[in-house]
Each structure stands twice: as structure tokens, then as C-alpha cells.
Amino acid sequence: MIFNARKHRVSTQLTVVALTLALAACGSSTPTDGADSAAGEEATTEGGLSGEVLVDGSSTVFPISEAMAEEFMAENPDVRVTVGVSGSGGGFEKFCAGETDISNASRPIKAEEMELCEEAGIEYVEVPVAFDGLSVVVNPENDWATCLKPEELGKMWEPAAEGQVTKWNQIRDDFPDSDLALFGAGTDSGTYDYFTDAVTGEEGESRGDYTASEDDNVTVQGVESDAGALGFFGFAYYEENKDSLKIVEIENSDGDCVTPSVETIADGSYNPLARPIFFYVKKEALETKPEVAAFVNYHLDLANEYLIEEVGYVALPADIHERVVVRVEEMTTGSIFGGESSVGVKLADKL
């Protein structure tokens, strides 16, 4: 089945810094139905598409881009979609340097990144693509950390914990006197930024003595191999590895212990770790590169929404999706977050 094959590719290919997703498909190009950007009609003119779409950025958003790219190239065999994985921060560096058409991000663009793009004369359209729930996982042998409060996670991860908080019983008295080993996203990752903001109150501020990687599979392997380990990553990676990891419930703002799921992420009850995820597309590419406009349209086509759900994320509700389509149609540039965090912010209110 496509789903199982794609899951396998996600786990085996993410260690590669840049991936060229080439399909040996044949036949004529098939235009997609769905949201049209200003360049959409040109993108599907008679004779088909050709060219290259360059994508880089978040490892969290990568599974969506990979799935979309594979299916898009099957219908448009003369277009090559290249997807890189360098983290949200690394992706924005390339994007604002003019090296890519689309930048995947698991958090909104930061003020300093906005300035870089402005200095380079690069305008962009911010496109929320799905919802994710950051998932906290432990080793299956861990029978004590069933539900954690955000402030307990903060106690583990805050800068002051470095070299000091090394045992589970320092988090809660009734936890065992076992070594605490932490795994998570690297500092170039939007997942790292969001997680630290949500649990320590300071975006990008955490202890430095943990195993950090832009490859979420490093976290999976680390937690699997250490009975005292705890890690975090996007919901899709938990879904892919749930047979070998144990999920931790998170106490939400109502005091309820909640497990991340499609339902709890969508309804907002899995807070504060539910979040929107994005891609940013260069306005000039939308206007001048039909293959880029067509790929963006393919992303937004409701007929392809199943690909988002297939890889483990939550599709946008209809009302939000409609507003996102309008942003692309009108090529509305800039960020609705203005360089600020999305923690605790409802996407619907911003749009």
C-alpha cells in the first residue's frame, strides 16, 4: 500500500540532508483541480509542466511535502520537486538567501528572518498547511510518567536544569531515582522553538546537555534504547513509531490529562502543545514559475487532503482552509504572526 511504503521512506530517508524525489512515471501531465493562485491558469496550460521546485526546511513538515511531491510528480513527470531537511531555521536561511522556492516551517517566521528576507527583497506568502501536536514520548519500560504538567517538562528542559536535573525523582518525588536522558530537536528546528516556548516560557531557551538532532529518527532511536529517556517530536513520528514508544499525556489548561490524537489536536484540547505548521512560498516564484504555482495549488486542493492525514497530521478545518486559499489567490504577503510566537494563539483568530 502507498501509506506503508511512504512511512518506510520517511524513516529511512530523513537522515539525508537533501532529497530529490524523482519518480519514473510516464504519460502526459494531468492538471490538478482546486485552489487557483494568480499563476494557476498558466501553470496548467496545454503542453504540461516542466522545471524544478526547490523546497527546504522543517523535518516536521517534510512528510507532507514528500507525499505531495511524489503524487504531484506522478501527474507531472517533467517537474522535479527537491525537498531538503535542514530545520525551520536552516530552511529560512536558504529561503531568504534566494536559494529555494518554498520553505517548510513548524513555527511562524521570526522577526530576524523577516528582516533577512526584506533585506534580500524576497516577498513571501505564508501558508498554514496543517495542525500538529508535539508528542512527548518515553521508553515502554517507563511505567511512572503517564501524565506530565507543562511546568514539569519545563523543570526538565529549562536552562537552569543543565547538569543539575539528572534524575526522574527530581521532577516528582514519587518518580524513581533513575537517570533522566533527554532527546529532542536541534536548535535550528521550529519544533525546538515551539516546545521551549511552550514549556520553559522562553523560545529557544533550554538546557544544552541533551541529545539534539534535526533528524527525528535520532530521538526515536534514543528513546527506544534507554529506559530513562524522554523525547519530543511531531505527532507523525509518534504515529509511525507508536509500537516501540510510549506516549505521555499532557495536562492541559483545564487540568485534564490529554493524549495527542487527531481529535484532541483539532479541537484544541491538547494544549499547549498543539500548533499550526506552515510552508512559505516566494511571491516571485508564484508569479513566474508555473510549476511552483501548480505545486502550491496541488497542496491546497481538497482532493489531496488525504495525504496530510495519511502521514499523521491534522488537516485544516474548512473555514480556515478557505481563508488560506484566499491568501494564496490574492498573494497576500507577510506573516499574520508578525514575527511573534504562535503558542496559545488560535489560527482562526489570526486569519
Buried (B, 14 or more C-beta within 10 A) or exposed (E): EEEEEBBEBBBEBBEEEEBEBEBEEEEEBBBBEBBBBBBBEBBBEEEBBEBEBBBBBBBBBBBBBBBBBBBBBBBBBBBBBBBBBBBBBBBBBBBBEEEBBBBBBBBBBBEEBBEBBEEEEBBBBBBBBBBBBBBBBBBEEBEEBEEBBBEBBBBBBBEEBBEEBBEBEBBEEEBEEBEBBBBBBBBBBBBBBBBBBBBBEEBEEBBEEBBBBBBBBBBBBBBBEBEBBBBBBBBBBBBBBEEEBBBBBBBBEEEEEBBBBBEBBBEEBBBBBBBBBBBBBBBBBBBEBBBBBBBBBBBBBEEBBEBBEBBBBBBBEEEBBEBBBEBBBEBBBBBBBEBEBBBEBEBEEBB
